[in-house]
Amino acid sequence: MQLNARQQNIIDMVKRQGFVSIEPLAHVFDVTPQTVRRDINFLCDNELLQRYHGGAGLPTSTENVDYSTRQNLLHEEKQGIAASVAAQIPDNASLFINIGTTNEEVARALLGHSGLRIITNNLNVAHTLSARGDFEVIVAGGVVRSRDRGIVGEATMDFIGQFKVDFGIIGISGIDLDGTLLDFDYREVRVAQTIIKHSRRVYLVTDHSKFGRNAMVRLGDISEISAIFTDQQPPPEFTEVADAAGTAIHIAQGN
């Protein structure tokens, strides 16, 4: 699924305003209300916005977009992000990779490396990387979520806490412009916090749609991240916060 420019602008407006109405949008974009309604229906059907009478608002902060939808959303952008972060990982490195569709693209981008040692709580990542005979892939124990094959829980945290690796690669569901990192599942958040604690460098991979997106569980702060890899320049407010925290921002090539 790829968004056209108008659909992306509608999402950006909702993030700024909290709610948009059909008639004003038609005026802003110089299109018919029917065209705007089709855009909103498309965005709501794909759980990127929530439909309300006369317009649309932000989706709930308590539940993430369906996994199958996230797999297809901004797929090319995620591939670019994955290539960008993979270029920063040397051969023979040790790393954590956690749950997320962008992280699954990172796993594919790392197949050209050699001698990696990977610890993951993502069965999709483990399946991809186990294709390389010279990789050592270690899967954390815990509760497997059927919807995305992610592994979470106290056992996962305890297992990850036994290691100290070169790189921790984590995904995120939302980033407040003040630098707060947000997610939906507190069990997944606690695993990610453990990964941050036990990584020498932490790389956050996220597409531009996560900036300004709301989610109810606080994961941490951008100051805990060594570098962020994304597909577009973040909003100026966030860039200032990241610069002050000493967090590098890498924009994928071609974006």
N, C-alpha and C positions, 0 to 999 in steps of 0.2 A: 504494500500500500504506500503510495506517494501522495503527499498533499500538494495541491497547487498553491500559488502565492496568496490568493485570496483566502483560502482555508487556513493557511498558516497565520495570516494577519488577523483573522477572526480569533484564533486561539490566543495570539499575543494580546489582543484587545481585552479578551475575557480575563486573562491573567492580571492585567493592569486595573480593570474596572470591577471585576467580580461578576458582572452580568452585562449582556448586550441584547438589544432589541432588534427585531427584524427590520422595521421601517428605517431607523437611523442607519443601519448597516447598508441597506439598499442605496441610501443617499450617498454614504461615504464611498462606496465602490462603484457607483453609477451603474447599477444593475437592477433588475426587477426584484421585488420581494420574493417571488417564486424561486429565483436563482439563489438568493440567500437562504431560503427555507431548505432547499435541496442541500446546500453546503452544511447547514446546521444538522439536518437529518443524518447526513453522512458522518459527520464528526461525532454525533451522539450515538449512532449505531455502532461506531468503533470505540465507544467509551472514552473519547477524548474530551468531550463536553457532556454536560447534563442538560436535558431538555426541560424548559419551564414554559409556562404560558407566555406567548409573545416573544420568546427569545431563548437564550441559553446561558448557563453559568458554569462555574467550575465543578468538576466531578467531586464526589465525596472524598473526604480526607481519610476515610476509614478503610477503603478497599481499593486495591490496585486494578489496573486494566487487565483484562483476561490475557493469560500467557500467550495463547495462539495469536491474538491481535498484536501483542508486543513483538512477537517474532518477526512479523511482516512490516511493522511500523518503522519507517526511516532506515530500511535495511542497508541501502548503499552507504548512508552516512555512518552507520555502525561499522561497516566494513572498513571505511576510511579511518575511523577512530582506532579500530583494532590494529590496522597496519602501522599507525603512528606509535602506539604504545609498544607493539612488538619490536619496532626498530630500536627501542631503548633497553631491551632485555638482551644481555649478552648470552652466548652459549655457555653451557655448564652452570647456569644460575639456578638457585632454589627460589620457589615462589608459591604463594597462596593464590588461588583464584576462587572467588565465591560465586554466589547465585546471580543470574541476570542474563538477558539475551545479548547484551553487548559483550559480556564476558565470554559467552559462547563463540562469538566472532573472534575474540582475542585468541581463544584456544586454536581456532582454525589458522589464524595468522602466525601462530608459533610453530606450526608443523615444519617450517623451513629451518628451524633451529636444531641444535644437537646437544645432547647431554643434559637436558633439563631435568630437574627434580621438582615435581608439582604435587602440592597437597591441596585437595579441593573438597568442597561439600556440595558439588554440582555433578550429578551423574552424567549429564550431557557433556560437560567438559571432560570428565574422565574417559568417556567413550571415545571422544574425538582424539584426545592426546595419547590414548593407549595404542593407537595405530603405529606409533613410532617405537621401534624396538629398543632404541637407546635412551628413551625417556623412562624415568621411574615415576609412576603415578600412584599416589597414595590417597585413598578415599576415606574421609572422616566418617565415623560412626554416628548414629543418631536416627531421628525420625525422618523418613523419606516422604516429601509432599508429592502426591500424585499429579498435581496440576503442572509442575515444572521440574520434577525430579531433583529438587533441592533438598539438602539434608540439614536439619536444624535440631536444636535442643541442647540440654545440659551436657550430654555425652559428646556432642560435636565440639562444644567449647572446651571441654576437658582435653579432648584429643588434640585440637589445634594448639592448645596451650603448652604442649610438650615440645614445640618446635620454635626456632628462631630462623627466619628465612631472609633472603636478600630483598625480595620484592613481594608486597601484598597488592593484588589487583582486585579492586572492589567496584561494584556498581552501586547505583543509588536510584531512588524513586523520585525524590524532589530535593531542590536546593533553594533555600531561602536566600534572598539577595543580601542578607546580613552575614552570610557564610555558614548558616546552620544546615547540616545535612539531615535529610528526613527520609523515613521509610514507613511502610505500613505494618509489618509484622515484627513485634518486639523480639521474638525468638531469632529471627533472621538478623535483626539489629545487634543483638548480643553476640552473635557469631562474628559479625563484621567488626565489632569493637575489639574482640579478641584477636582477629587478624591484624588490625591496626597496631595493637599493643606488641605483637610478636613479629613485626616486619621492620627491617632496617629502613626501607623506603616504601611509601604507600602511594600507589597510583590509582586515581579515581577516573573511571571511564564513563562518560555520559554524553548523550546527545543534547542538543540545545533545548529540546522541549522540557527538560527537567528544571531549567532555571525559572524560579518563581512558582513552581508547582508545589501544591500543598500535600502534606502527608502527616499523620498524627504522631508518629514516634520519632523522637530525636535520636539520631545516630551519633552525632559528634559535631565538630566544627572544622571548617576548611583549614585552620591552622594545624590540624593533625595530618594533613595530606601533603605529601612532597610535591606532587604535580597532578594537574587535572588535564585530561585529554578529551577534547570535544570537537564538534564539527563546525561551529560558528563562534565568532567572538561573543563572549558573555556580555550581559548588560553592564554598563559602566559602573553602577553601584557595586556589583559583585567584583568586578575587576579591581576596584580600589581596595576592597576588603582582602582579596587574594594577594595583591601586591604587598599590603601591610603585613600579612601573615607570612610572607616569603614563599608562597605556593606558586610554582611555575604553571603557566597555562600554555598548552600545546594545541594548536588548531590543525586538524587533519588537512593534508594537502588537497587542493581542489575545492576547498570550502572557504 
